[in-house]
Amino acid sequence: MSDPWRVMPAEIVGIDDEVRSVRTYHLRLSDSGDAASYRLRAGQFNMLYLPGIGEAAISVSGDPSDCHELVHTVRAVGNVTNRLALSTVGTTLGVRGPYGSHWPLEQCSGCDVVLIAGGIGLAPLRPVIYELLAKRERFGRIWLLMGARSPSDLLYATQYMNWSYEGITVQTTVDRPTDDWSGNVGVVTPLVERLELDRPNQTVVMTCGPEIMMRFAARSAQRIGVSTDHIWVSLERNMTCAFGHCGHCQFGPHFICKDGPVLRYDRVAALLEVRSL
């Protein structure tokens, strides 16, 4: 970006209520020149700016090939996101971006792919799903392993059947089942260890969710034969400037906003073992 501080005005053109405290916002850049030049890769994020309130780093959750609308799935957990939750269609806000690294889709051609998500961690992985399905013939087997606190917390649940029809094996699990839940119960990592990989040396794992989940998911992937350089994680820190200038998101030698948020697991495995880093 020629000016990483530049804020582009955008209008909310659609809002989808997802699960508790989570909404998906469809944004359209107001300036036609901004819209024409905007390019995105799966895994990157934007800074969403609410005048008088502040900014928040939010991963893009829409189809990377369609930049007419910028799609962000947001949980209301702080000042900016709580105020965003009060917004309606027609509200104008600011967008900076896109920033950060992306999922290694170019390395997945001819490989099997395992996506492991926890809670709202599925949002940064949904662009990967769009790209995998758009070029389905280029990839081998694809799994989506999704964990949530309860059945009502399973993000994008209405899309699972369509994804299954299009060639993704979707498996879900919940911590707290309801009386009508007949699926898996517990954390997502046992689903990883039950996978029967035909060629673990040609399998790529991408995971996003709570750090403890990603750490154990990576360990489980290694147990079934996936090497650490084929495992990728998406990390979250306090990303304030979004391009490595302020230092708030430093993680060991890395700046999550610039070197991440998507990082190869073997680069950060030791750091993820350090409590509160």
Disulfide bonds with the S-S distance in Angstrom:
none
